[in-house]
């Protein structure tokens, strides 16, 4: 069956793939998406409710901060603390300060900010200070309160607590009071009393009155068992067990019939704030219907897409027939470009491929001809080479016996140059071998120029093993010596190699010789980069050797690898080549 499938037409394969990879997955995805949609809607409701709950919580915290600021404003007032620390003198200035500064400080605090502070009271430990004005009381008035005993014994300086009130309207909200107490100390750390700030529950939790039809907020006080809400007619799930679970988790969400409840704790007041969203299933049904409609449209679109694919395959077969005709009639024949769509692009790419094949075949023929020509010349040069080597060795030995050691060494270098040139049939060598060959050539040149010629080599050891074609560096140095000396007393030639871009080796031959004019340099560089370099150069004596090197570089490495020259008349010349980096194998 696998063989039949592999050998079948592309149209058949697409039909099978369409059924196995599209229709079947769509069916599975519809079921999965139905489940995920429900989960997503619930998650969105929980997320949106959490955001609204955070805003309500931030509103309560802001009011609590205002109460705290009002309390701090009183507890840390230096005038008040000084007043509480000193004995109260009835006939002195104490009464004026009491009436004009202390009482207004407490009374005006009830108008501290944007909402109503129900009451502010000051409980003093200084018994010489009389009670009065409905705001100043002796601390002994609190000693029977349980919260006071716990507060005095604790190390904290502030504390929130709530206590029962009476119904204040017909909305169902219990008129409880939340009180914030703050201890007052003198500069010396002496306990002076307590200031309390009261705020009504309806003012602290004013968000309870802003509910919508499908969502409403509530406040749960587990310690008092109080459940505060705006709509008391629909809350039938707040059992003791559910309250216990909510108190332990402090924050979270759960489903109750067709509703979703999200809640979070308010630690300072020991209460839970929550939002209940009704009719959540209705939203699920609407979104689910929309989702199924989208899936249905997708299925219809897929079938229409299949029809389009079927039509395109007819065009594809037509293009294949045209390609077969082009191949059967010969590569030079190209496909007609009568379309601008993807089929036109395929035809264009096919034509480009044909042209590249033709160019590659021409390059291979040219390279093979060049290789055969090199082999033929090598065979011509190998006419009894050992006789030549032995003759050179005789001359070298004769010069050494005669005391002409420099001449003897020059004959020895010349023999090694011949062996490197004639005996090695390989087209490739290493950068190190090229440098050794250059050193022997430089020694021969110093027989003529002496100390007037200096050849410096600066190549890192790790690049000496780089593989390259033979007879590249020595002809370039020879070109620098031949055309660089002129009438100069001294010529310096430097050979350097560096690894560039992590994948190419750049070899640079520079000299301080005569140099060339700009038009000569431009002509040579144009010659080196042109597709066909069989043209004449401005200076034929310069161009033949360089052209041969450039041809071999481009044939073996590609058109991107060619000679580059920089020169200024009277200053010197820099010749650069670039070869791919790879080490000699074996």
Residue pairs with C-beta under 8 A, 6 or more apart in sequence:
5 13
5 16
10 313
11 310
11 313
14 309
14 313
18 302
18 306
22 302
23 302
26 295
26 298
26 299
26 302
29 295
30 292
30 295
33 291
33 295
34 288
34 291
34 292
37 284
37 287
37 288
37 291
38 284
38 288
41 280
41 283
41 284
41 287
42 255
42 260
42 280
42 284
45 260
45 277
45 280
45 283
46 253
46 260
46 262
49 215
49 253
49 260
49 262
49 275
49 277
50 253
50 262
50 264
52 215
52 275
53 217
53 262
53 263
53 264
53 273
53 274
53 275
54 264
56 207
56 217
56 273
56 275
57 264
57 266
57 273
59 206
59 207
60 204
60 205
60 207
60 266
60 269
60 273
61 266
63 115
63 199
63 203
63 204
64 160
64 180
64 204
64 268
64 269
66 112
66 113
66 114
66 115
66 117
67 117
67 180
67 197
67 199
68 158
68 180
69 112
69 113
70 109
70 112
70 113
70 117
70 120
70 197
71 158
71 180
71 182
71 195
71 197
72 182
73 109
73 112
74 80
74 105
74 106
74 109
74 120
74 122
74 182
74 195
75 182
75 183
75 184
75 195
77 105
79 97
79 101
79 102
79 105
80 102
80 105
80 184
81 184
81 185
81 186
81 187
81 192
83 94
83 97
83 98
83 101
83 102
83 129
84 124
84 125
84 126
84 129
84 184
84 186
84 192
84 193
85 126
85 186
85 190
85 192
86 94
87 126
87 128
88 94
88 98
88 126
88 128
88 129
88 130
98 129
98 130
98 132
98 136
102 122
102 136
103 132
103 133
103 135
103 136
106 120
106 121
106 122
106 133
106 135
106 136
106 195
107 120
107 133
107 135
109 117
109 120
109 197
110 116
110 117
110 118
110 119
110 120
111 117
115 199
115 203
115 206
116 199
116 200
116 203
117 197
117 198
117 199
118 177
118 198
118 199
118 200
118 203
119 196
119 197
119 198
120 135
120 195
120 196
120 197
120 198
121 135
121 136
121 137
121 195
121 196
121 198
122 135
122 136
122 137
122 193
122 194
122 195
123 137
123 138
123 139
123 141
123 142
123 193
123 194
123 195
123 196
124 136
124 137
124 138
124 139
124 192
124 193
125 139
125 191
125 192
125 193
126 192
126 193
127 138
129 136
130 136
131 137
131 138
139 193
139 194
142 148
142 194
143 149
147 159
147 161
147 181
148 194
151 159
151 181
151 183
151 194
157 182
157 183
158 180
158 181
158 182
158 183
159 180
159 181
160 178
160 179
160 180
160 268
160 269
161 178
161 179
161 181
162 176
162 177
162 178
162 179
162 201
162 221
162 224
162 269
163 176
163 177
163 179
164 174
164 176
164 224
165 174
165 175
165 176
165 177
165 200
165 201
166 175
167 173
167 174
167 175
168 175
168 200
168 202
169 202
171 209
171 230
172 229
172 230
172 231
172 232
173 201
173 202
173 208
173 228
173 230
174 201
174 226
174 228
175 200
175 201
175 202
176 200
176 201
176 221
176 224
176 226
176 228
177 198
177 199
177 200
177 201
178 198
178 199
178 200
178 201
178 204
178 269
179 196
179 197
179 198
179 199
180 196
180 197
180 198
180 199
181 194
181 195
181 196
182 194
182 195
182 196
182 197
183 191
183 193
183 194
184 191
184 192
184 193
184 194
184 195
185 191
185 192
186 192
201 228
202 208
205 219
205 228
207 217
208 217
208 218
208 219
208 228
208 229
208 230
209 230
210 217
211 217
211 230
211 231
214 277
214 278
214 279
215 275
215 276
215 277
215 278
216 229
216 230
216 231
216 275
216 276
217 229
217 230
217 273
217 274
217 275
217 276
218 227
218 228
218 229
218 235
218 273
218 274
218 275
218 276
219 227
219 228
219 229
219 271
219 272
219 273
219 274
220 226
220 227
220 228
220 238
220 243
220 246
220 263
220 271
220 272
220 274
221 227
221 228
221 270
221 271
222 243
222 244
222 246
222 247
222 270
222 271
222 272
223 270
225 243
227 235
227 238
229 235
234 278
235 276
237 256
237 257
237 261
246 252
246 263
246 272
246 274
247 272
250 264
250 265
250 272
251 263
251 264
251 265
252 262
252 263
253 260
253 261
253 262
253 263
254 260
254 261
255 261
255 280
256 276
258 278
258 279
258 280
258 281
258 282
259 276
259 277
259 278
259 279
259 280
260 276
260 277
260 280
261 274
261 275
261 276
261 277
262 274
262 275
262 277
263 272
263 273
263 274
263 275
264 272
264 273
264 274
265 271
265 272
265 273
266 272
266 273
315 343
316 343
319 335
319 343
319 346
319 347
322 335
322 336
322 347
323 335
323 350
325 333
326 333
326 334
326 335
326 350
326 354
331 354
331 357
331 358
332 354
332 358
334 350
334 351
334 354
335 347
335 350
335 351
336 347
337 344
337 347
337 348
337 351
338 344
339 347
363 555
366 555
367 555
367 556
370 551
370 552
370 555
371 427
374 427
378 422
378 425
381 421
381 422
382 422
385 418
385 422
385 423
388 418
389 415
389 418
389 419
392 411
392 412
392 414
392 415
392 418
393 411
393 415
395 411
396 408
396 409
396 411
396 412
396 415
397 408
399 405
399 407
399 408
399 411
400 408
406 447
407 447
409 443
410 443
410 444
410 447
413 440
413 441
413 443
413 444
414 440
414 444
416 440
417 437
417 440
417 441
417 444
420 433
420 437
420 440
421 471
424 470
426 470
427 469
427 470
427 556
428 467
428 468
428 469
428 470
428 584
429 467
429 468
429 469
429 470
429 584
430 464
430 465
430 466
430 467
430 468
430 584
431 459
431 463
431 464
431 465
431 466
431 468
431 497
431 505
431 507
432 464
432 465
433 470
434 468
434 470
434 472
434 473
434 474
435 457
435 459
435 464
435 473
435 495
437 473
437 474
438 455
438 457
438 473
438 474
438 477
438 495
439 455
439 457
441 474
441 477
441 478
442 453
442 455
442 477
445 453
445 481
446 453
449 481
449 485
449 491
451 490
452 485
452 489
452 490
452 491
453 481
453 490
453 491
453 493
454 490
454 491
454 492
454 493
455 477
455 493
455 494
455 495
456 492
456 493
456 494
456 495
457 494
457 495
458 494
458 495
458 496
458 497
459 495
459 496
459 497
460 497
460 498
460 499
463 497
463 498
463 499
463 505
465 583
465 584
466 497
466 505
466 579
466 581
466 582
466 583
466 584
467 582
467 583
467 584
467 585
468 505
468 579
469 552
469 553
469 556
471 549
472 507
472 549
472 552
472 553
472 577
473 495
473 507
473 509
475 545
475 546
475 548
475 549
476 509
476 546
476 549
476 575
476 577
477 493
477 495
477 509
478 545
479 542
479 545
479 546
479 575
480 491
480 493
480 509
480 511
480 513
480 573
480 575
481 491
481 493
481 511
483 513
483 514
483 542
483 573
484 491
484 493
484 511
484 512
484 513
484 514
484 515
484 572
484 573
485 491
485 513
485 514
486 513
486 514
488 513
488 514
491 511
491 512
491 513
492 511
492 512
493 509
493 510
493 511
494 508
494 509
494 510
494 511
495 507
495 508
495 509
496 507
496 508
496 510
497 505
497 506
497 507
497 508
498 505
498 506
498 508
499 505
499 506
499 581
500 506
500 578
502 581
503 580
503 581
504 578
504 579
504 580
504 581
505 578
505 579
505 580
505 581
506 576
506 577
506 578
507 576
507 577
507 578
507 579
508 574
508 575
508 576
509 574
509 575
509 576
510 572
510 573
510 574
510 575
511 572
511 573
512 571
512 572
513 572
513 573
514 569
514 570
515 567
515 568
515 569
515 570
515 571
515 572
515 573
516 565
516 567
516 569
516 573
517 569
519 538
520 538
520 539
520 567
521 565
521 566
521 567
523 537
523 538
524 537
524 538
524 542
524 543
524 546
524 563
524 565
525 564
525 565
527 533
527 535
527 537
527 543
527 547
527 550
528 546
528 550
528 562
528 563
528 564
528 565
529 562
531 559
533 547
533 550
533 551
533 554
536 543
537 543
537 544
537 546
537 547
546 563
549 563
549 577
550 562
550 563
553 561
553 562
553 563
553 577
553 579
554 561
554 562
557 579
557 580
560 578
561 577
561 578
561 579
561 580
562 577
563 575
563 576
563 577
564 575
564 576
564 577
564 578
565 573
565 574
565 575
565 576
566 573
566 574
566 576
567 573
567 574
